[in-house]
Amino acid sequence: MIRRGRIGVMVMSLGAMAAGCATPAEWTTWKGHPAHFASGNHAMFSLRNTDQSGRVTRADLDTAHNESWWGKPLSIDQSQIIER
């Protein structure tokens, strides 16, 4: 009886750990960069855009290009870019 309980706890623990793991592509990205963000600008942009309705300016796009930001890219339409 105790043995079944231990096995159940182990299976549940492994399931919880696997659910929080990154995909192989995400691990490749992580291994290629020494930090979570490319710069302070990258961190501020990510914190400012945590929901689906992100706020992207032309300056953000230029900074991302110049600082070689990485991570999951945002898909935005040209009409969504804020010009200020």
N, C-alpha and C positions, 0 to 999 in steps of 0.2 A: 504494500500500500504506500509506504513512504517512497519507495523507488519510483512509482508512477508519478508521484507528486514532483519529485526532483526532475524527472524527464520532462514533465509538462512545463515546469518553470524554465528549464533550459531551452525548450522549443520556443516558448513565448519570448524569452530574452533574445534569442537569435533572430526571431521574426521582427522584433522591435529594432534591433540594430540594423538589419538589412533594409528596413523601410526608410531609415534615415541616411542611407548611403548615396553617394553621388554616382552618376552614370559613368561608364568608361570615358566618354568624351569630356565630361566635367573633370574627372581626375586628371586627364591629359592637360587640360587648361590649368588646373591647380599646380601640377608638377612643373609647368613651364614658367611660372611666375612666383617670385619670392614673397609676395604680399597679396592680401585680398583685393586691394584697389591699386591702380596704377599711380594715383596721386591723391592729394587732398581734394582737388576738383572732381575727380572721379567718385570719391566717397560722398561728397556733398550732392552731386548729381543723383547718385543712387538713392541716397536718403530722401531726397526731394521727390523722387519718382517711384514711390513704393506701390502705388496703385496703377490700374490699367490706363487711367487718363493722365499720362505723364505730361510734364511741361518741358518742352525742348526748344531751345533757342538756337539761332544760327551760331552764336558764340559757343554753345555746348558742342555742336557738331565739329566746329573748328578745333576746339580744345581736345575733344576725343581723338580726332585725327592726329593732331600734333603730339599728344602724349601717349598715343598707341594704347588706348584703353582696351581691356579685354572683358570677356564674360558674355552673357546671353545678349545678343543685340536687340535693340528696340526696333520694331517695324512701325514707321510713321509715314504718313502721306505728306507731300510737300505743303499742302494747305494747312497742316497742323503745326508747322514750324513757326514759332513766335519770333518776330523780327527785332525785338528789343534786346 
